[in-house]
Amino acid sequence: MIDLKSKLKKEYLDWSMKKINFEANQDFIKIETPFVDPSNDYINLFLEQKSTHYILSDDGYAVDELDSIGVDVFKQGKRKDFFNKTLRTFGVSFNSKTYELFIEFDDLSSYPVKQHMLIQCIIRINDMLLTTRNKTANFFSEDLQEFLLDNDLSITPNAQFIGKTGNTISFDFAIGMTKKSNQKLIKAVANPRSEAYVEPLFSFLDLDDSSRKIDKIIIADDEANKVSKIFASSITNFSSKEASLSNMKLYLWSKRSTWIKELKSS
């Protein structure tokens, strides 16, 4: 086993030396690491030498990639919490103006450890790029829940009912009935693509509201994803032609400061 240990160490060191590349430029050194991102491209780091210390950064790559797909690490919520926790875990700093993830150190002997920590941080941040559709929906649902609670609305998350078909139908949130207002059921749509109207519409159509009037609300996240014309027009057409959906409304997340007043007053 001792011999195997030595061989493993040698193989790993040989591999890492062959795979890592250093390219000297006038103001910095570009480091092509052996580690890859979700696009299977090598992760590049950049080392700058200052008068008293060194800065190792990703040149804004990781957060810029997140921003390009609509993942906002600045907005309050689970994404920001995950992002900040990851930075703390690996001792990495963040420049909110340049989007750079970086680590500073005084002695070059610290370079290997600092590079290892920064790469681990980048890989963890990249996990957000691979977030599944369900997780994305969960993020939006959590943001929406926090917003409703911040506005003093009494809500029931994941409200379930038995539909006219006998199947259980779920709604992201329910707001209770009062003497002055109807019960409200809310469907949150994280990605309002063309076919995303089907599930909320079928849920509302299956709902038995013969004994009470229920306000049917769909809230679409138009900040993270563009609202499809088919999505919006389908909801409008069904609400105008189907009697049971006549009180169905589509709210856009970007307009929340407007429709929250309606939710609180009606």
Phi and psi in degrees as a GROMACS rama.xvg file:
@    title "Ramachandran Plot"
@    xaxis  label "Phi"
@    yaxis  label "Psi"
@TYPE xy
-63.6506  -41.5553  ILE-2
-64.8711  -40.5319  ASP-3
-63.978  -40.0048  LEU-4
-60.1988  -43.8617  LYS-5
-64.9775  -39.9883  SER-6
-66.3516  -41.116  LYS-7
-61.5565  -43.7159  LEU-8
-62.119  -43.8512  LYS-9
-64.8591  -43.0172  LYS-10
-62.9282  -41.8241  GLU-11
-66.2611  -44.4383  TYR-12
-64.6051  -40.4774  LEU-13
-63.4841  -43.2741  ASP-14
-62.9578  -46.7889  TRP-15
-65.6622  -35.4114  SER-16
-70.3679  -33.9822  MET-17
-74.1375  -32.4216  LYS-18
-89.2762  -21.5641  LYS-19
-93.366  135.497  ILE-20
-127.132  140.83  ASN-21
-116.966  128.416  PHE-22
-124.499  113.159  GLU-23
-80.9547  130.369  ALA-24
-120.685  176.974  ASN-25
-61.6203  -42.2981  GLN-26
-111.441  -6.38606  ASP-27
-157.901  169.672  PHE-28
-116.983  124.034  ILE-29
-86.9457  130.787  LYS-30
-117.932  112.139  ILE-31
-90.8202  112.427  GLU-32
-88.0873  167.2  THR-33
-79.4649  -1.10203  PRO-34
-96.9718  146.38  PHE-35
-114.473  157.291  VAL-36
-95.1051  -178.002  ASP-37
-60.021  -20.5713  PRO-38
-89.9129  5.76847  SER-39
68.2727  23.7815  ASN-40
-96.6437  148.042  ASP-41
-67.1337  140.449  TYR-42
-78.6505  124.649  ILE-43
-104.263  138.718  ASN-44
-120.481  162.625  LEU-45
-134.45  126.304  PHE-46
-108.033  124.248  LEU-47
-114.149  138.485  GLU-48
-101.873  118.108  GLN-49
-98.3559  -179.814  LYS-50
-65.4148  -33.0666  SER-51
-121.359  -6.07284  THR-52
-160.257  178.872  HIS-53
-117.852  149.888  TYR-54
-124.902  125.106  ILE-55
-112.464  121.819  LEU-56
-138.502  171.473  SER-57
-101.929  6.56641  ASP-58
61.6125  25.4414  ASP-59
83.9547  5.89273  GLY-60
-60.9626  -50.4432  TYR-61
-64.2742  -48.4025  ALA-62
-72.0151  -33.2255  VAL-63
-62.047  -39.0124  ASP-64
-64.0261  -42.1988  GLU-65
-62.4282  -44.2871  LEU-66
-61.1939  -35.1684  ASP-67
-66.8684  -22.1397  SER-68
-107.471  13.1153  ILE-69
86.8343  13.0094  GLY-70
-89.4713  111.544  VAL-71
-98.4708  110.096  ASP-72
-84.4435  -3.20423  VAL-73
-92.4553  -24.8931  PHE-74
-75.1519  135.193  LYS-75
-57.9885  138.952  GLN-76
143.69  -168.331  GLY-77
-64.7942  -34.7542  LYS-78
-62.6352  -48.2034  ARG-79
-64.1021  -40.5326  LYS-80
-60.92  -45.1187  ASP-81
-62.5177  -43.4386  PHE-82
-61.8601  -50.5131  PHE-83
-66.4275  -36.6768  ASN-84
-64.2928  -39.804  LYS-85
-63.696  -42.3784  THR-86
-59.7122  -45.3607  LEU-87
-64.7018  -40.4166  ARG-88
-58.4435  -40.0795  THR-89
-104.967  6.74743  PHE-90
64.6291  37.6105  GLY-91
-106.771  142.539  VAL-92
-100.262  162.939  SER-93
-134.566  129.832  PHE-94
-98.639  108.457  ASN-95
-70.0869  -16.0077  SER-96
-85.6852  -41.3899  LYS-97
-99.4806  -7.79972  THR-98
69.9573  10.5999  TYR-99
-75.0276  135.414  GLU-100
-93.5814  130.568  LEU-101
-151.66  159.752  PHE-102
-132.115  137.519  ILE-103
-109  144.175  GLU-104
-153.113  157.246  PHE-105
-95.2295  -29.8515  ASP-106
-121.097  135.846  ASP-107
-60.9314  -22.0736  LEU-108
-63.8265  -18.7113  SER-109
-84.9465  -10.2844  SER-110
-54.5676  -50.3325  TYR-111
-57.5418  -43.3116  PRO-112
-67.6413  -43.5293  VAL-113
-64.5701  -39.2998  LYS-114
-64.0508  -41.7979  GLN-115
-61.6539  -42.0339  HIS-116
-66.6631  -42.0439  MET-117
-66.0387  -41.0551  LEU-118
-64.0566  -42.992  ILE-119
-60.4228  -40.307  GLN-120
-62.9874  -45.4797  CYS-121
-62.3392  -42.5057  ILE-122
-63.4305  -40.5223  ILE-123
-65.1534  -41.8951  ARG-124
-62.8536  -39.2941  ILE-125
-61.731  -23.7134  ASN-126
-58.2061  -28.4513  ASP-127
-67.9322  -25.0447  MET-128
-68.8731  -27.5835  LEU-129
-96.4769  12.0993  LEU-130
-57.3979  130.873  THR-131
-72.61  164.92  THR-132
-59.9093  -38.1673  ARG-133
-65.0899  -39.9643  ASN-134
-67.9311  -36.7777  LYS-135
-61.9043  -42.4925  THR-136
-62.231  -38.967  ALA-137
-63.9167  -42.1246  ASN-138
-56.7043  -48.9462  PHE-139
-65.2048  -41.5569  PHE-140
-61.1915  -39.2817  SER-141
-68.879  -39.2608  GLU-142
-62.7093  -42.6422  ASP-143
-65.4311  -43.0009  LEU-144
-59.8444  -44.9768  GLN-145
-61.3911  -40.2737  GLU-146
-65.0064  -44.1246  PHE-147
-64.5315  -41.4535  LEU-148
-68.0193  -38.3673  LEU-149
-61.9774  -24.2497  ASP-150
-98.6594  19.7491  ASN-151
61.2717  32.384  ASP-152
-92.5212  135.043  LEU-153
-85.4043  111.453  SER-154
-121.398  155.288  ILE-155
-117.473  109.664  THR-156
-71.6377  150.74  PRO-157
50.8576  53.4008  ASN-158
-75.4829  133.691  ALA-159
-122.771  143.893  GLN-160
-139.55  157.512  PHE-161
-90.289  121.384  ILE-162
-81.0735  176.431  GLY-163
-63.27  -24.4732  LYS-164
-81.9591  -7.22622  THR-165
90.7998  -3.75176  GLY-166
-88.7757  153.238  ASN-167
-79.3715  128.094  THR-168
-116.34  139.847  ILE-169
-115.199  145.089  SER-170
-126.51  144.591  PHE-171
-62.3486  -39.7853  ASP-172
-147.707  148.534  PHE-173
-124.671  138.962  ALA-174
-116.024  125.289  ILE-175
-64.6267  156.89  GLY-176
-77.8541  143.539  MET-177
-126.586  179.518  THR-178
-63.9898  -28.5064  LYS-179
-102.832  -10.4613  LYS-180
-141.145  153.299  SER-181
-76.6002  162.443  ASN-182
-66.5048  144.772  GLN-183
-122.116  132.953  LYS-184
-116.534  135.199  LEU-185
-121.172  132.053  ILE-186
-109.918  123.998  LYS-187
-98.0346  128.508  ALA-188
-117.275  107.643  VAL-189
-73.161  -34.4746  ALA-190
-128.839  91.4708  ASN-191
-77.4142  60.007  PRO-192
-75.4757  177.224  ARG-193
-57.241  -40.8728  SER-194
-91.3297  0.522524  GLU-195
-72.6217  -9.32824  ALA-196
-74.7321  -20.4446  TYR-197
-62.551  -51.0763  VAL-198
-63.0608  -50.1612  GLU-199
-63.4765  -37.0188  PRO-200
-64.3805  -46.2276  LEU-201
-62.0678  -37.058  PHE-202
-63.9705  -45.7425  SER-203
-68.5025  -35.1628  PHE-204
-66.3579  -33.1748  LEU-205
-79.4756  -13.254  ASP-206
-70.8244  130.914  LEU-207
-91.42  99.9901  ASP-208
-115  28.8889  ASP-209
-68.1084  -26.657  SER-210
-93.0661  -11.3682  SER-211
-157.661  154.923  ARG-212
-87.7986  131.348  LYS-213
-123.46  129.114  ILE-214
-81.2981  125.871  ASP-215
-105.152  122.801  LYS-216
-128.498  132.334  ILE-217
-115.523  125.336  ILE-218
-114.524  118.423  ILE-219
-107.088  136.386  ALA-220
-83.2709  91.6181  ASP-221
-89.4314  -0.474794  ASP-222
-84.2072  -37.2407  GLU-223
-86.4635  -30.9962  ALA-224
-141.39  144.624  ASN-225
-68.7956  138.277  LYS-226
-78.9493  122.493  VAL-227
-66.2022  141.85  SER-228
-62.2686  -36.9945  LYS-229
-65.494  -40.5735  ILE-230
-58.4363  -52.3033  PHE-231
-67.317  -44.7252  ALA-232
-68.0375  -34.2467  SER-233
-64.713  -42.061  SER-234
-65.5968  -42.5766  ILE-235
-62.855  -45.1059  THR-236
-64.5905  -43.9801  ASN-237
-65.4771  -39.4133  PHE-238
-68.7483  -26.5637  SER-239
-87.6196  -23.2353  SER-240
-105.156  -26.087  LYS-241
-101.471  118.522  GLU-242
-57.9375  -40.5022  ALA-243
-70.3408  -11.7224  SER-244
-111.318  13.7852  LEU-245
-63.4873  -25.7413  SER-246
-103.386  22.9514  ASN-247
-85.1407  137.701  MET-248
-129.888  147.279  LYS-249
-108.57  120.853  LEU-250
-110.599  140.122  TYR-251
-98.1362  137.295  LEU-252
-58.7336  -35.1535  TRP-253
-67.6022  -18.943  SER-254
-103.758  21.7656  LYS-255
-61.5066  -30.1208  ARG-256
-65.8823  -21.051  SER-257
-88.8386  -53.0664  THR-258
-75.5541  -17.6425  TRP-259
-65.2808  -30.5798  ILE-260
-65.2138  -38.1977  LYS-261
-68.0312  -40.2377  GLU-262
-63.3279  -38.2821  LEU-263
-77.6507  -26.3873  LYS-264
-96.9872  -24.4645  SER-265
